Amino acid sequence: MAIQLNNICKKYGNQTIIDNITLTLEKGKIISFIGANGAGKSTLLNIMSRLLKADSGEIYLDGTALNNLKSEDIAKKLSILKQNNYVGLKLTVAELVAFGRFPYSAGNLKMEDKKIIDEAIEYLDLQKLRNHYINELSGGQKQRAFIAMILAQDTNYILLDEPLNNLDMKHSLQIMQVLHKLCIEKNKTIILVIHDINFASVYSDEIFALKNGRLIFSGRPKKLMNSETLNQIFDFNIPVYDIDQHKLGLYFIANK
């Protein structure tokens, strides 16, 4: 089963944001969307989750048109974590993770819900922080708490919009390792918008590249990671080297 996008288009006024995109996202993989700022990545992710309506085209979730599904049914199959997660209420980690059960419990938690919440907290190694307030956590701890909430929602598809945003190198690595673990151990399909091409190269099974709202590349990381292809996507030369069986783009020494 998969998520299928057929001829998706989106405009704001006269500006085309998504330009006739057709693609298939296969289940059980880590799939990354890359591209420069304004390429349309986050917009496409929002359309995929039905947070944003496409102007035209159709999305199928496991063979059923997304528009034919009720919101509560979608929430049991597909979850999304937005780029900026601001919680105005004073919530503990456990209270935040409990929100993931809302599609099933409507706020009335049963024993099964509480068990799943505890398992999500343990899986993300948050046991010692479960009673801490979200605003007391570091950036990496906070992101793990939000991912635990998504895990408690227990969907097959997890959409993440720049999950490494504002994280340092150590916490970025930890989050990518957690996502890889979820894909392997829980058979989750992880679909993420990501800026760091090297994290995308190392951890993704498949990569899609957008430019000016158009899909200009799709394929495995090894196919993507060459200077010519990266230049077409980002408009500057990025040297690519083989390091420990991975292809990495050393963009910080580009143009030297």
N, C-alpha and C positions, 0 to 999 in steps of 0.2 A: 504494500500500500504506500501511498505517497501524497504529497501536496502538489497539485498541478495548477499552474498559472497559464491561462490562455489569452493572449492579446490584451494584456492589461495596459490601460492608458490613464494618465492623470495630468490635469492641467490646473494651474492657478492663474486665472485671467488668461493672458496670451502666452504665458510661459509653460512649456511642456516639461513636466517633472518626471513622468514615467512614459516612455515612448514605445508602446506596442511590445511588451515583454511577454515572451512565452518560455516557460521552463518547467522542469520537474524536479522536486526535492525528494529523494528517496529516503525511506525509513531506515533508522538505525545507524545514521552517519552524523559526523560533525561537518556542517556545511557553512562556509563563510562567504559573506558578501563584502567585497572591498571596492575601493574607488576614492577619488578625491572628495573633499567637502562639496556638497551640493550635487553629487552624482545621482541622488535619488534612493539611496540605500535604505535609510530610515523610513522614508515614505512608503517604499515597497513592503517593508516589514509591517508597517501599520495597516496597509491594505490587506496583507496576508492574514492578519489577525482580526480583521473587520473593525478595527478602531477607526479606520478611514475608508471612505467609499471610493472605489474606482469610478472613473467617468465611463469606462467601457471595459469589456472583457469579463472573464469568468474564472473563479477559483474553485477547485474541487479538493475537498478534504476526504481522503480515503474513498474516492469515487463518488462522493455526494457534493453537489453544488453548495458552496458555503452559504449562499443566500437562502437556501432552502432549509438550513438548520437553525434551530432556536439558539439564542445566546447561551442558555444554560447547558445545552448539549455541546456547543463549541468549547465552553469552558472546561468540559470534562475530557476533551481531546487535545486542546491546544492552549498553551499559556504564553504570556509575553511579559518580559521585564523591560520596562522603559529605561532610557538612558539616565534620566534624572528622577531618582526616587526620593521624594520628600514626604516625610510623615509628620504632619502637623500635630497629631495627637501624641501624648506621652505613652508609648507602647514599650513593653518588654519584648525581648526576642521571642519568647514563647507566644505572646499575644499576636505578634506580627506573623509568625509561622502559622498560627491558627487561621488567619485569613485565607490561607490556601485551601482550606476545607469548605469555604463558603458555598461553592457550587453544589456540594453534597449535603451540607448541614443547614444552610441558610441561617447560620449563627447559633444553631442549637446543637452543640457538639455532643456526639454519642461516644461510647467507649471505643469503637473502631476508629473514629476521627482522632481521638486523643492518642491512640496507639500510633497512628500514622504521623501525627505531629511529633511525638517523642522520637520516632524512628528518623524523621527528617532532621531533627535537631542533632541527634547522635551521628548521623551520616555526615553532616557538615562540621562535626567536631565542635559543637556549640554548647555542650552540656554545662560547662562552668559559667556560661554567659546567659543561660536561658532566662534568668530573672533580672538581667541588666537591661537598662533602657537603651533604645536604639541610638539616641543622641549621645550616649556615653562611649560608643564603640569607635574603633579606628575604621578607616575606609575599607580595609580588607575584611574586617569582622562584619561590618555592616553589609557588605556585598554578599558574604556567605549567608547572612541571615535572610536576605531577600531571595537567594537561591534556594535556601531551605523552605521558604514559603512556597516557591514555585514547585519544589519537589513534593511538598505536602499536597499540592493540587493534583498530583498524580496524572499528568497528561502524557500522551505519547510524544507530542511535539512541544519543544521548549524554544521560544524565540527570545533572543537577547539583543538589545540595542546597545552596542558599545559597552559590554560588561566590564571592560578594563579601564573605563574612563576615570581619571583622577587617582588611579592606583599606582603605587611605586612598582619597581621591577619584581621584588619578592612577592608581593600580593597579586600582581598580574599573573605570575607563574603559578601560584597556588590556585587561583581561580581557573586557569586553563587546565590544570591537572584535575581539578574537581569535575569540570565539564567532560573531560576525557573519561574519567571514572564513571560518570553517570551514563555515558554512551555505551561503554563496554559492559558494565555490571548491571545496569538497569534497562538496557536496550532503548534508551531515550534518543530521539532525534533532536540534535542541537543545531539550531539555525541562528547564526549570529552576524551582526554587523561589527566589523573590526577594522581598526586603522593600521595596526601593526602587521605588516606583510609577513614578518618572520614567525610570529605566533600562528598566523594563518597557514603558513607553509608547513610548520612542524606538526600542528594538531589537526588540520582539516583533512577530511577524506575527499572533499570536492570544494572548489572555489568558483564563485561567480563574480565577475568584475563589471561594474556599471560606469558609464561615462556619459554625462549630459542626458541622463535618463534612459540610455540605451544599454542593452546587454552586449558587451563587446568581447567577453571571454567566458568560457565555462570549461572546466576540466579539473584534472588532478593537480596537486601542487607542483609536481615536477615539470608538468607541461607549462605552468604559469611562470615559474621562476627562471626567467632569462631576461637579460637586459632589454632586448627588443620588445618583448611583450609588455614588460613593466613600463617602458618608455611610452608605449601607446596608451596605457591606462593613466599614468601620472604626469606625462609630459616633461619628464627629465630622466637623465641617464642614471640608472641604479646598477652598480656593479654587483654581480651574483657570484658567490663562491660555494663550493662543496665543503661542508664542515660536518664531520661526524655523521655522514650519510644523509645530511639534510642540505637543501639548497637555501642559502640565506642571502638576502639583499642588504648590502652595506650602504644604505642610503645616506648615512651620516658622513661618508667620505665621497659622496657623488660630486662630480665636476672638479675633483682635484686632479 
